[in-house]
Structures are given as C-alpha cells and as structure tokens.
Amino acid sequence: MKILLFPICFSFLSGCANYSAQTPNYDARFGDAVRQARLQMTINPEASNNSDQAIGMDGKSAKETMIRYQDTFKTPPPTVNIINIGGAIGGK
C-alpha cells in the first residue's frame, strides 16, 4: 500500500508545482487595471513639477480654518431629528 501511495502523492504535488508557467499572460499584466485606474483619476500627473505658490488663503485664515475643522471632531455638532413620525409639530 505504501508503494502505491508515494507515486500518487508525488503526481498530485508535481501537478501543482508548475502552476505559474500556465498563466504567463495573466502574470505579465498583473496590476495593469489598478495602474490605469489611478492614472485616469489623476487630473494633472505633472503637478509635482510646478514650483509656483498656491494662490488662495493667506496663512492666518488657513490656520484658523484648520483649527475650526479639527475642533469639529472634538465636539461634533448636535444631531437634529428631522423625521417627526407620530408626534405633534407645534408642541404637546
């Protein structure tokens, strides 16, 4: 029984060993779809080569905006119940 078991196991294992050689077309193009999607989502791929300053807010306004933005995570605004099901609109 052991004599027959060894060749059968060897044949099963050798069939799995050459799996990558069966898919050379897939392996050569692996990741192309992700790279193509990333390039299509980039508006200006050469933006890092532009050395001009960004035109917009001055430094003080930008700093206060960032502080206000970060404070919204510390104390988020209260939640408002918009849907009033089965309740009175004006009071009791």
C-alpha positions, 0 to 999 in steps of 0.5 A: 500500500505504501508503494502505491501511495508515494507515486500518487502523492508525488503526481498530485504535488508535481501537478501543482508545482508548475502552476505559474508557467500556465498563466504567463499572460495573466502574470505579465499584466498583473496590476495593469487595471489598478495602474490605469485606474489611478492614472485616469483619476489623476487630473494633472500627473505633472503637478509635482513639477510646478514650483509656483505658490498656491494662490488662495488663503493667506496663512492666518485664515488657513490656520484658523480654518484648520483649527475650526475643522479639527475642533469639529471632531472634538465636539461634533455638532448636535444631531437634529431629528428631522423625521417627526413620525407620530408626534405633534409639530407645534408642541404637546 
